[in-house]
Amino acid sequence: MRRPDGGGSVSKAKVKLLVNHFIVNYRQASTIFHYDIDIKLDKSSPKASDMELSKADFLTVKDELFRDESFRRLSSTVAYDGKRNLFTCAELPDGFFRVKVRSRTYIVSVEFKKQLPLSQISELPVPREVLQGLDVIVREASRWRKIIIGQGFYSQSRRVNLGDDVVALKGTQQTLKCTQKGLILCVDYSVMPFRKAGPVLDLVQNIATYIDHRTALDIQQLEKLKNKITGQRVTVNHRRTKQKYIVHGLTDKPASQITFVDSESGQTKRLIDYYSQQYDKVIKYPMLPCLDLSKSKDKQNYVPIELCELLEGQRYPKESLHRDFDKKLKQMALIPAPKRKQEILDLVNAEDGPCRGEIAQQFGISLDVQMMEVTGRILPPPSLKLSSSNGQPTNFNIDKPNCQWNLKSTKLAEGRVLQCWGIVDFSAIPRDEYECPLHREMFIDKIVSKCCELGIKMNRKPCFEHPSKMSVLSNPRELYEELNKAKQAAAETKQKLQLLFCAMSEQHPGYKTLKLICETQLGIQTQCLLSTLANRTRGQDQYMANLALKINGKIGGINIQLSPDSLPRVSGAPYMFIGADVNHPSPGNVESPSIAAVVASVDHGVSKYVPRIRAQPHRCEVIQHLGDMCQELIGVFEKKNRVKPQRIIYFRDGVSDGQFDMVLNEELADLEKAIRTEGYSPTITVIVAKKRHHTRLFPKDGREKHQTSEGNVLPGTVVDTGVVDPAAYDFYLCSHNGMIGTSRPTHYYSLMDQHGFASDDLQKLVYNLCFVFARCTKPVSLATPVYYADLAAYRGRLHYEGMMMSQPPPPSSESSSAGAFDFSNFPTLHEDLVDSMFFI
């Protein structure tokens, strides 16, 4: 939907900001020519029928095509997306062309599609194909001397050695956008770990420390080398070739023991003799294995390690980084706002910065090198509802610029009674002298005191107390028995166990199994904690307070409430806030389902939320059972309030700009179809919250008083002019106090609005919803309904992984294929927890 006004005006202060958006200059009279390029292997080429071409193949063939006489003069006027699209500033000959690369012949079809006049950029909305063409051109003009990973451009001249075989490269993340101030390139600072390029022998030296002609690797060293090198791209130095190979593993035998049958003479030869005779290469380390560079089982290609070199630009998986390297990388990435601003400006102004080189000149494109300036507004915080020291409701006004508050003179809005609770201490029996057991008596005394201080009437004596050991967490059957003892102990006293503390000496994978058992099988609310943190005297009071906030939320209490006047255009009739998110499996996982979660508020102070969690097909973004889940949630609302909500605000997290239509045409349609019946038709507003973007807001002046001590913008800073979408209803809001690194504002879009929100009303509503997150006494970076949906979806992921950990692995012949998960097997919540906030 379009913006209903010229932007908001309410503020407690205005602030001059710089935004990492850089104006893209272009010749308005220019025209881009769009061509479709189709590359196929000639059927007469070997294995043409069953061979799938890679992006590298496409790029190689395209480059070879433009060496042809009829294309050569146009080579610097072409931008290619690596698939089917070519964009040029001059007309190309079209038709079919034969291109030979080494032993293969390709048939290339070049077909003219459309002229794209750049004058169309001033139209609203900007035609998608024009923006797509410019995006490809700008990427091409930013490639010079760069390693490209996704939207990231990393410079080899800006490297920092992390240690061993890892380097960190500094670079940019780039996005082309249309804003109210015109076409811009959003440029953000980024750091990425890469494998150090160079001889594979260096890698062996790191593992074995010292090598000579007698060195042979032991089993552990071989395994370590295999893990590091398998899947990596290498080239060889014993012959003149630019050919790249993928390492499939190591040979079982050292180079000196490998033989093969010569196809010409039929004689059996030693591999090291072959390299000596054929390439005049004496193998200095014959006791090391060879790299397996075979392209197929029929054609083996074993190359001695000393003749192979790792190629530049291979990403190092972050999860495999050594603890010290990971810490160093985080220090480089999470830099304060002033330093980040300077890094971005240095990268944009560098000789190899974005939109440089001949292609940019040919297309008439250049980039302003100064950040865009905008005016931001700082919104006032809401008045909160808490309880006074005598338990009476009271309004609480926030007066600190960082918008944090403490509960020293107040209590929680509604503290519950915690009568029957227990503790299972998995840290009680240490495995070694480094493990520290929980100081149980001290912990019980401190947590009971803190809960009572905040208004939670907590029984001073647990109904169950049991010392255990960490190894139990690795045994699902034993773990179930330990946890069930707590439930049975409460039942024997004719009570219901309300909460079980689970103390651990470390973060353990068995945490997933514990949550699965308690939340789907036993119906127990749990509060896990690390004994090292609970024992620490420094910051202990704050730690106990944080635990108390989570405990009260889990047992049905209310920590903070908003007053009705904090919810413009919503209060005055029964209202419900819905948050929805989808949690996808980690990259590389091709089997696990995606987990969708929907949460909904069921009280007037928008503090109590009820979740619904479902599994759905692998990497499916659209929430498949949204209508059913929302229908259930409306039923819970009606049961608690004896009326259905008349106003619904639907917050959706985690979708890209290209998926907005999906949210409206599929999810909203499913929601309306499920809930709208004769006599019931609530009004609905749809808002998308986006955190995965690269826009950053910086105070213009380092002496600006409206900024945090770390140089970030203050909570409540909103920008809805200049840098926003000219054809949409969006705004950037930084609602939290950024303590580490540079604050990332949340980008909110209103896709549909049946409540008539003006900019001021919508921004106030969203900002105020950031103050009721139960786990802390400060505003969070994301509207609470969305934050809770994210937590609930993640908890569903833990349930799934806990279930998979508890099951024996299937036989290799029965290993499941992608998408084979049976959704009926997804764990369902225990009836005692289904309408609780167990996920916080």
N, C-alpha and C positions, 0 to 999 in steps of 0.2 A: 504494500500500500504506500501511497505518497504521504509525505510529511504534511500534517494539517495546518502548520503555521511556520513562522520563520525561525523557530527554535525557542528555547526556554529563556526566562529572564530572572527567575528566583535565584538568589544567592546570598550568602553571608559575606562573600568577598569575591572579587574578580582577580584573575592572575594571568600574566603573559607567559605563554608556553611556546616551546619549540617542539615540533613533531618530526619524526624521521621520515618525512615525505619530501621527495625532491621532484620539482616540476620537470616533465619531459617536454622538450621543445621539438616541434616538427614543422615541416613545410605543409601548410594547409592545402596548397595546390597539388601536392603529390598524390600519386595513385599507387596502390599495391596490387600486383597481379598474383592471383591465387591459382596454383596448379595442383592437380592430383598426380602423385607419382606412385606407381605400382611396380614393385620389384619381385620378380619370380625367377627361380632357377630354370634354366633351359632344360627341357625334358631329356635332352641327350646327355646332360651332365651326370656324373656318377652319383647314385643314390638321390636323384632329384625328387622322386615321388614321396619319400618318407622323411625328407629333411625339412625342419622348420627353421626359417631364417631368424637370426637374432638382430637386435638393434645395432650391434657392432657391424654385422653384415650389411645392413641397410646403409649405414654411414660410409662404409668402405666403398660400396657400389656407387653411391651418390658422388663421392669424391672422384672416383675413377671416371664416371660419366662426364664430369666437368673438366676432365683433362682432354676430352675429345675436342677436335678442332672447332666444331660448330657450337660448342658450349664454353670453350676456354675463356673467352673474353668476358663472359658473364659470371665467372666463378665468384667474384667479390660482390655480386648483386643479389645473392641468394641466401635465404634463411630457411633451414630445414628442421622439422620437428622430430625427425628420426622415425617417422611412421609413413603417413600418406600425404602430408601437406608440405608444399613448397611455396614460399612467398618471395617475390622478386620485385625489383623496381624497374625492370625492363622485360620486354616480351621474350619468351623462350620459343624455340622451335618445338612443336609437339608432334607426337607419333610414337613409334616403337623403335627401340635402340638395343643393340646387342653389346653387352659390356663383359669383358673378360678380366677376371681377377684370379691370378695364379692358374690352377687347373680347371676352374669352373667358369661356365658361361651363364650370364644372367640376361633375361629379357626385361627391359625397363620401358614402361609405358608412361609418357608425360602428356597430360591432358589439361587444357585450360578450363578453369571453373568459373572465375568471376573477377571483375575489377572492383577494388575496394578503395573509393576515394577517401582520403583522410579528413576531408571536410565534414564527413559524417560523425566525427567525434563530438562536434558541437550539438548533435541531435540528442534528445532524451527519449527513451533510454538509448545508450550507444549500442549499435548493432553488435551482437556477440562475435560475429565473424571478423569484424574490424579489430576488436580488442584481442581476439585470438591471434590474428596475424601480427599485430604489433608486439604481442607478448613473445612470440617466436623470434621476431626480429631483435627485440631488446635482449633476449637470452643469448642469441647468436653474437650480438655486439658486446656482450659482457664475458664471453668465453675465453678471451685471449689469455693464455698462460694460466688458466684456471683448471682446477679439478672440480667437476660438477657432481654433486650428490643431491638428487631431488631439486628443491628450490635453492640449494646452497651452492655458493661459488667460493672455492677455497684457494688461497694463494700460496704457492710453494716458497715464495720469498718471505712469508710470515710464519715461520715454523718455530716451535719450541720443543726441545727434546724432553719427553716425559721419562725416558729410561728404557733400557734393553732395546726392544724392537718396535717401540711406539713413539710417534711424534704427534704433536697437536698442531693443526694448521688453523690459522685465523682466516676468517672470510666473512661473507655476507649471505643473508637470506633475503631474497628479492621477490616482490610482488608488484605487478602492474595493475593500477586501479584508476577508475574515473571518480573524481571527487568534485565538490562544488567549486574548487579552485582550478579544475581542469585535470588533465592527464598527469598522473604522478607515478613515480617508482618508490615504493616503500622499501627502504634498505635498513636491515638490522644486522647487528654484530653477531657472529656465530663462531663457535670453536668446535672442531671435530677431531677425534683421534684417528690416526692412520698408521698403517704398518710402514715401518721404515723401508724405503726402497734400497736395493743393493744386493750384493752376493748372498745367496742362501747359506753359504758357508758361515757368514757372520751370525746367523741364527743358531747354527750348530755350536758355534764358539760360545754363545751366551748360555747354552744348555750344558755343554760339556766342560766349560771353562778353558781347557787346554786341549788342542788337537795336534796330532802329527800323523805320519804315515802308518803308525801302528794302532791308532785310536779306533776302537769299536764301541758303539753306544750300547748301554745296558737296556733292559726292558723298559724301565721307567723313562729313561731319556728318549728312547725310540717313540714311546707313546706320547710324550710331551711334544716332540718334533712333529709327529704325525698330526696331532690336534692343531698345531700352529700353522702347518703348511697346507693341509688338505683344503681344496677349494680355492686356493690362492692362484693368481695369475702370474706366470713367469715368462721370461724370454731366455734364449740360450746365447752363449758368447763364443761357441766354437765354430760358428758359421755366420756369414752375413745374411741376416734375415730380420725382419720386423715382426715375424710371426709370434703370436701370443698363445701360450698353452695354459690349460687349467691342470693343476696338480690333483691327481686322483688318490694319491697315497704314496707309501714307500714300498720298495721291494722287500721281500722277506729275507733275501740274502744280501751280503755286501757286494759292492761292484766287482771285487776280485773273483767272486764265485759264480757270477752270472754268465751263462753261455746262451748262444742262439744258433739256429741253422741259417746259414747264408743262402738266400733265395737263388742267387746266381750260381754259386759253386756247389751248393748242397752240403758243404762242409760245416761242422760245428766249430764255432769261433768263441773265444773269450771276449766279453764286452770291452774290457780295457784294451785288448789288442786291436779291436776294431777302431776305437777312437784314436789310437796311436797311428795306425796305418792310414786311416781315411782322413783324419783331420790334424795329424801331427800333434796330438795332445797327450802328454804323459799324465796319467791320473795319479795325483800326489797322495790322495787319501783313499786307497783301495778298500779299506775296511769299513767305510761308511756305506750305507745303502744308497740306491739310486732313487730319483723321483720318477714316479709313474705318470708319464704325460700322454699315455695312450688315448687315442680318440675312439677306439673300439677294441673289443677283445681279440678281434682277428688281426689287428695291426698293433702289436706292442711297441711302445716307445719308452725305453728306460734310459734316463740321462743321469750321469754322475752329478752329485750335488754341486761340486765345484764349478761345473759348467752352466749353472742356472742362476738367474738373477730375478729377484722380486721386482715387479713393476711398480711404478709410482702410482699413488692415488687409490690404494686399496683400504677401504674403511676398516678400522679395528672395532670389533663389537664391544660396546661399553660394558656389557655384563661380564666380559672376560678380562677386563682391566684389573691389574693388581690394586689392592686397597690404596697404596700410596699414590699410584698414578691417577686413580680415580679422584682422590682428594685434590691433587694438583690441577686436574682438568676442571673440577668444579670451581676452584679458586679463580681459574682463568675465565670461566663462563659467567659466574655470578658476581660480576663487578658492579660497583656503585654507579648510580645514574650519571654523575658528571664524567666518570671515566668511560662509560659506555658511549655517551654522546660524542666524546673526543675520538674514540675508536671508529665510530661510524663515519665521522667527518674525514678522518685520515684515510679510510678505505675508499670513500667516494672520491676524494681528491687525488688518490694514488694514480700513478702512470697507467696501471692495469685495472683501474676502477671500472664501474659499470658504464655502458654506452660509449665505449672507446673504439678506436680502430677504424679500418677501411669500410667495414659493412655499415657502421653508424653514419659515416660520411656519405656513402652511396645512397642511403635511404633518407638522408637529411635529418637525422635524429641526434639530439644532444641532451645533456642533463645539467640542470642547475646544480651547483655544488653547495648551496646553502640550504639549511633546513627551513621548512615552512614555519611561519609564525602564526599562532592562533590565540584567541582569548578563551580561557577556561573559566568556569564558575565553580565555586566551592559551595555545595549544598549544605544546609543546616542539618544536624542529626535529629532524629526523632526523640520524643519524650517516651521513656520506657516505663513499664509497669512492673514493679518489684514488690517486696513486702518490707514493712518497717521492722524494727527490732522487736516490737510486741506482736508481730504477725499480721498487722493490718495492711491492706493494699495501699501502695504509695506510688506517686509519679516520681521518676528519677530523670533529671536533666543532665546531659553530658556537657561538660565545660572545657575539656581538654582538646587541643587541636588534633591530637592523634586519635581521638574518639574512643579511647580505652576507658574502662571504668573498673572499680573494684567493689567488693561486697563487704567492706569492713564495717560500714554503718547500716547495711541493709541485709535482707535475706532474699532467698529465691522467691519468685512470684507464688509458687505453690509447692512447698516441700512435702513429700510423701512420707509415710511411716514405713520404715524398713525393720520389720519385726524378726523375720526368720531368714537368716543369711548364713553362709558357710565359707570356708576357705580350704582349698586344696593347694598345698605348697609343693610344687614340682622341684623347687630349688633346695628343699630341706636336706637332701642327701647328696652332697657335692661329689662330682666325679674326680676332681683333683683339687689341689690347694688354691688354684686360681679362681675357682667358682665360689661365689659368696651366697650363702643361704639367706633367706629373708629373716630379718629381725622381727619375728611374728608378733610378739607382745607389743613392741614399740609401734609396729604398723597398725595393729588393731586399735591401740590407744589413740594414735594420731588420726586415723580415718574416721573413727567414731566421733572424736572431738570436732573435727572439721565439718562433718555432716550435720551434727547437732547445732553447730555455730551458724550454719547456712539455712537452718530451718527444716532439715530432714531428721525426723525423729527415729534415730537408729538405735536398736537394742545393743547394749554394750557387750553382750555375750553371744558369740556365734552359736548356732544350733548344730554346727558340724565343723570340725577342725581336723585336718588330716595331712600328715607329712608324706610326701611322695618323692619320686626322682624323675629326672628329665627323660630317661630312657623309656618311660611309660608312654610318652608322647609319640614314640615311633611304633607303638603296638596298638592298633585300633581296638582290638578286643579287650586288652588290659585297660586301655584308657576309658572305654565305655563302662567297665566295671567300677573303676575308681570314681567316675563322675556319678554313676547311678547310686553309689553308696550315700552320696550327699542327699540325693532326692529321697532315698528310702529313710535316712535318718530323720528328715523333716516329717515324713509321713508317719513314722512311729510316734511322734509327739502330736499327731493329728494337726500338723501345720503344712503349709505349702511353701516350698523353698522359693524365696523371691529373687535372690541373687547369690551367685557363687563367685568368689574371688579366686583367680588362678594365677599364682605367682610362678614366674619362670626365671631361670638364670641367664637366658639368652633368647633372641628371636629364633624360633624353631619352626620347621615345616609342619610339625604336628599341630601347630596353632589352627591350621585349616581343618584338620580332622576333629579337633576339640569343638570348634564352632559348628561344624556339621552335626556332630553327635548331640550337642546341647540344644541347637536351634531346630533340628528336624526330627530328632528321635526322643529326647527327654523333655523338651519344653522348659529348659532352664536359661534364665538370663545370666550371662557371665560378664565379669570384668577382669580382663587379663592385665597383668602388670609385670614389669621387670624388677627383680629384687634389688639390683644394683641402684636403680633410680629411687626406689622406695626407701632404701637404707640411707641414701645420701642426705646429710644434714643441710647442706647448702641448697636452697631452693625447694626444700621439702614442703613448706607450707603451700607454695604455689602448686606443687605436684599433687598434693592431697586435695586442694581446691578443684583442680582439673578433673581428678577422679570423681569427686563428689558431684560435679556438674553432669558427667556422663551417667553416673548411678541414678540420679534423680530423673533424668530423661528416660532411662531404660525402665524404671519401675512405675512410670506413668505420671511423674511430676512435671511441673512447668518451671523453667529457669527464668525466662524473660518473656514479656508480652508486649505487644504494640497496642496502643490505644486506637479506637476506631478512627479518630481524626488523622491518624498516620497512614490511612489507606484511602486516598482520594478516589472518588467515583466507584468505589467498591462497597464500602460500608453503607448501611441503610437498608440492606436486604441480605438474606443469607448468602455467604460467599465461600468459595473454595479455591485454593491455589494448588495447582497440579504441577509437579516437576517430572520430567521424563528423560531418560538417558539409556544408551546402549553401550555395554562393555564388550569390546572385541578381544579375541585371543591375541597373544603377543606375536610379533612378526616371525614368520617361519613356521608357525603352527598352522597346519592345513586341515585339521580334523575337529578341533573343539568348537562347540556352538558359541554363538554370541549370546550375551545375557542382557535382556531388556528389563528395566525397572521403572515403575511409576509410583510416585508418592503423592499423597494429597492431605492438605490440612483439614482438620475436623473440629477446630475450636475457633472462637471469636478472636483470640489473640494471636492467631496463626503460629502457634508454637508446637502443637501436637500434630504429628504426621503419621499416616498409616501407609505401609508399602505393599506393593504387589510385584512379584519377580517371576519372570518366565524365561525359559531357554528358547532360542530360535535358530534358524540355519546359520551356518558359519559365515561371518562377516556380512550378514544382512543388516542394513542400517534402519530400514523402515520397521517400526514397532508393529509386529504382526497381530498381537492380541490387545491392542490399545483400547478398543471399544469395550471388550469384555472386562479388562482390568478397571477401567474408569467406572463402568457400571457397578462393579463390586464396591469400589471406593465410595461412590455416591450412596450406595446402600448402607455402608458403615456410617457415613455422615448423617444420613436420615435416622439411623438407629440412635445415635448419640444426641442429635439435636431436634428430633421429631419433625424435621422439615428437610426438604431437598434444597441444595444450593441453587440460588437463582442467578448467580453471577459466577462465572468460571474464568480464571486466568491460567492458561496453559503455557508453561515454560518448557522449552525443548533445548536440550544441550547437545553439543557435539556434531552439528550438521554444517556442511559447507554451503557457500552461496548457491551452488548448483543444485542443492537438495531442498531448497525452500519450497519449490513446487511439490515435491514429494510430501513434505510436512502438511501442506494445505490440501492437496488432491487425494492423498491416501490416508494419512494419519487423522487429520481433522474430519475427513469424510467418514472414516470408520467410527470415530468418537461420536459424531452427531447421529449417525445411524443407530448406534447402540443405546444412547441415552435419551434421545428425543422420542417421547411417546405422546399420545393424545393427552393434552392438559399439562405437559411438562416440556418446556423449551427454553432452557437457560441461555442468557447472552454469554458470548465467549470472546476472549481476546487471546491471540496467539503471539508469543514472544520467543525469539530464539536468542540464546546466550552463547557467545563465541569467545573462547579463550585461546584457540589455536590461530593466532594471527601475529603479525610482527610490528604493529604500530606501537610506539612508545612515546610517552609524554614527558618532557623535561622542563623544569623551571627555566625561563629564559636567562635569568640573571642568577649567578651563584649567591648573591646577597639577598635574593628574594626572601621575604619573611614568611611567605605562605609555602613552606616546604618542610619536609622532615629533616631530622639531623643527618640522615644518610643522603640527602639531596634529592629524595623522591617527592612527587606531588602529594599533597595531603589527602586523607580519606574524604570522599565526597566530591572530588574534582571531576567535572563532567564537561565534555566537549561535544557540541552538536551543530557546529557550523564549520565551513571551510574544508575540513578533512573528511567530512561524511559523504555518503552516497547521494548524489543529486536527485536520484529517481526513487529513493526509498525513505523509510521512516526509521532512522537508526541514530545511535549516539554511543560515545565511549564514556565509560564510568569507571573511575578508580575508587573503589569503595573501601579498600583496606589500607592499613599502615604498613608500607613495605619496609621490612627490617633487613632483608638480605637481598643484595643485588638491586636490579631495577624493577620497579613495579610494572606489571603488565595489566593495563586496563581491560575490563571486559567489554566486548562489543555487542550491544543489544540491538536487535531488529524487531520491530512490530510488524508482523506479516498480515494480521487481520485484527480489527478492533470494533466490537459491537457496543463498547462502553463510551466511546467518544473521548478518549484520553488526549488532552493537550500535552505538549512537550513537558511542561512543568509538572503536571500531574503524574505522567508516566515515569519520569525520572525520580520524582519523590517516592512513588510507590516502590520502584525497584530498589532504590538506595535503602529505604527503610527496612525492606525485607532482608537486607544483609546483616541486620542487628539481632536477629532472633535465632541464630545458630547456637544450639544448646551446649556445644563443647567449649565455648570461650566467652570472655567478657570484652569483646571488641568486634567491630564489623568485619565480615569476611569478604573475600574477593569476588564472590559469586552469590546471587540471590539464593536464599536458603532452600527453597523448593528444588532448585537445580542441584545444589550441593548435596542434599539428602538423596536425590535420585542417583547421583554419581556414587555415593557411599553404598546405597542399597544394591546397585548393579555390581559393584565390586564384591560385596558380600556374597551375592549369587555366584560370582566367579570362584570365590573361596570354597563355597559348598560343592561346586562341580569338581574342583581340583582335589578337595578332601575326599570326595567319593571315588575319584579315579585312583588316588593314593591307597585307598582302603581295599581296592579290588586287585586280585592277582592279575598280572599281565596276560593278555590273550596269546595263544600260540601264534607263531609268526605267520602261519598259513591263514589265520583268521584275523589278521590285523585289519582294523577298520580303514575304510577309504574315506576321502573327504566327504563331509556331509552325512556320514552314516550314523551319527549319534541318534539314539532313540529318545525323543523328547519326553516320552512318558516315564522315562527312568530318572528324569531330573528331580532332585530331592525337593519335597514340599515341606513348608514350614509346619512345625507342631502347632496344633490348634491354640495352645496357651500363649503363643507368641505372635500369631498371624496379624494381629492388629496393634502391635507394640513397636516401639522405636529401638528394637534390638540392634539395629545396624549402626548406631552412633558410637 
